[in-house]
């Protein structure tokens, strides 16, 4: 996979060019907007690689011994490959042909990555990896820990022929929520008039729960409101992070002239 071609940028593109290209394509192809999941995952993988200086360097200058392009796409010892199609991974191919003729060595360790949504990280759950060998297929069940962070890994022993598989979780960028540790951040558009007089706004959390959020009167633009316990699960505990709402004011298209006159009068008195 050519990550530069996927994002439509040149190899000498700046980080800002890469980010702009990613945001445009992610918005167009996100599954929530009717986009194709596999296309979105390719866009996500390309951005994760090219936006990280270390990964980009490895991608631009692949090692002779290991090539982790696309987080397990090819280049492992023995010529086997990881294919991430439809949420499954195929591994262990020519590895068996070569190793059956060699003395048994220390436990082999292989790596791959699984792309999950922020919602999957929130709920946890299970996912299957399909392992293909010359003798058939094997299914490995992967546990997704609740609250798992991007880049977190799990180790699975004795996957096949005594090998160990290390799975790294990659979490897709979310169009609504930004994650910072266990807290979630979200921009909340609000009329400047509501900032002045106060209001109540319905807000849907990442769990799908609809809450009524009270905005007190005389709030300042870009102030934050915190909804305790509505963030991400804190791994290994029964607690949750917080949901932070950033108030982003806008001016309504149509404002009654009487309101404008009242504002002018109030302004004249200040």
WOFEN-V564905 format. One record per residue. N is the residue number from 0. BURIAL is + if it has 16 or more other C-alpha atoms within 10 Angstrom, else -. D_CENTER is the distance of its C-alpha to the mean C-alpha in Angstrom with 1 decimal. Layout:
BEGIN
((N	BURIAL	D_CENTER) (N	BURIAL	D_CENTER))
END
This chain:
BEGIN
((0	-	19.7) (1	-	20.4) (2	+	17.3) (3	+	19.6) (4	-	20.9) (5	+	17.6) (6	+	16.8) (7	-	20.5) (8	+	21.2) (9	-	24.0) (10	-	23.8) (11	-	25.1) (12	-	22.5) (13	-	21.7) (14	-	18.3) (15	-	18.8) (16	-	19.7) (17	+	16.5) (18	-	14.4) (19	-	16.7) (20	+	16.5) (21	+	12.8) (22	+	12.8) (23	-	15.8) (24	+	14.7) (25	+	11.3) (26	-	13.5) (27	-	16.1) (28	+	14.3) (29	+	11.7) (30	-	13.0) (31	-	13.6) (32	-	16.0) (33	-	17.7) (34	-	16.0) (35	-	16.0) (36	-	13.1) (37	+	14.3) (38	+	14.6) (39	+	11.1) (40	+	9.8) (41	+	12.6) (42	+	11.6) (43	+	8.0) (44	+	9.9) (45	+	12.6) (46	+	10.9) (47	+	9.4) (48	+	13.0) (49	+	15.0) (50	+	13.5) (51	-	14.3) (52	-	18.1) (53	-	18.7) (54	+	16.7) (55	+	18.1) (56	-	21.5) (57	+	21.2) (58	+	20.2) (59	-	23.1) (60	-	25.5) (61	-	24.9) (62	-	26.9) (63	-	29.9) (64	-	29.0) (65	-	25.3) (66	+	22.9) (67	+	19.2) (68	+	18.2) (69	+	15.0) (70	+	14.7) (71	+	17.7) (72	+	19.0) (73	+	22.6) (74	+	25.1) (75	+	25.6) (76	-	29.1) (77	-	31.4) (78	-	29.6) (79	+	27.2) (80	+	23.8) (81	+	20.4) (82	+	19.6) (83	+	16.3) (84	-	17.8) (85	-	17.0) (86	+	14.8) (87	+	17.8) (88	+	18.8) (89	+	22.5) (90	+	24.0) (91	+	27.4) (92	+	29.8) (93	-	32.5) (94	+	31.8) (95	+	34.2) (96	-	36.9) (97	-	37.2) (98	-	36.9) (99	-	39.5) (100	-	42.0) (101	-	41.1) (102	-	41.9) (103	-	39.2) (104	-	37.1) (105	-	34.8) (106	-	31.7) (107	-	29.2) (108	-	25.6) (109	+	22.9) (110	+	19.2) (111	+	16.4) (112	+	12.6) (113	+	10.9) (114	+	7.7) (115	+	6.9) (116	-	5.7) (117	+	5.8) (118	+	9.4) (119	+	10.0) (120	+	9.2) (121	+	11.6) (122	+	14.2) (123	+	14.1) (124	-	16.2) (125	-	17.1) (126	-	16.3) (127	-	19.0) (128	+	19.4) (129	+	22.4) (130	+	24.6) (131	+	27.2) (132	+	30.4) (133	-	33.8) (134	-	35.1) (135	-	32.5) (136	-	29.1) (137	+	27.7) (138	-	24.8) (139	+	22.8) (140	-	21.1) (141	+	18.0) (142	-	17.5) (143	+	14.0) (144	+	15.0) (145	+	14.5) (146	+	12.4) (147	+	11.0) (148	+	9.3) (149	+	7.1) (150	-	10.1) (151	-	12.3) (152	+	14.8) (153	-	17.4) (154	-	20.8) (155	-	22.7) (156	-	26.4) (157	-	29.0) (158	+	26.6) (159	-	29.5) (160	-	32.7) (161	-	31.7) (162	-	28.6) (163	+	25.6) (164	+	22.0) (165	-	19.1) (166	+	15.7) (167	+	12.6) (168	+	9.3) (169	+	6.3) (170	+	3.0) (171	+	2.0) (172	+	3.5) (173	-	6.1) (174	-	9.6) (175	-	11.4) (176	+	10.1) (177	+	9.3) (178	+	9.2) (179	-	12.1) (180	-	13.2) (181	+	13.9) (182	+	14.5) (183	+	12.7) (184	+	14.0) (185	+	15.0) (186	-	17.7) (187	+	20.7) (188	-	23.2) (189	+	26.7) (190	+	30.2) (191	+	32.3) (192	+	35.0) (193	+	32.9) (194	+	32.2) (195	-	35.9) (196	-	37.1) (197	+	34.1) (198	+	32.4) (199	-	30.3) (200	-	27.0) (201	-	25.2) (202	-	21.5) (203	-	19.1) (204	+	16.8) (205	+	13.6) (206	-	16.1) (207	-	18.0) (208	-	20.8) (209	-	22.8) (210	-	24.3) (211	-	27.1) (212	+	26.4) (213	-	29.6) (214	+	29.7) (215	-	33.0) (216	-	35.4) (217	-	35.7) (218	+	32.0) (219	-	31.2) (220	+	28.5) (221	-	25.1) (222	-	26.0) (223	+	23.5) (224	+	23.9) (225	+	22.6) (226	+	22.2) (227	-	22.6) (228	-	20.9) (229	+	18.3) (230	+	15.2) (231	+	13.3) (232	+	15.6) (233	+	17.1) (234	-	17.0) (235	-	20.6) (236	-	22.1) (237	-	22.8) (238	-	21.5) (239	+	18.6) (240	+	17.4) (241	+	18.4) (242	+	17.3) (243	+	18.4) (244	+	19.6) (245	+	20.5) (246	+	23.6) (247	+	23.7) (248	+	27.3) (249	-	28.7) (250	-	32.3) (251	-	33.3) (252	-	34.8) (253	-	38.0) (254	-	39.6) (255	-	43.1) (256	-	45.8) (257	-	47.1) (258	-	43.9) (259	-	44.0) (260	-	47.6) (261	-	46.8) (262	-	44.2) (263	-	46.7) (264	-	49.3) (265	-	47.0) (266	-	46.1) (267	-	49.8) (268	-	50.5) (269	-	48.0))
END
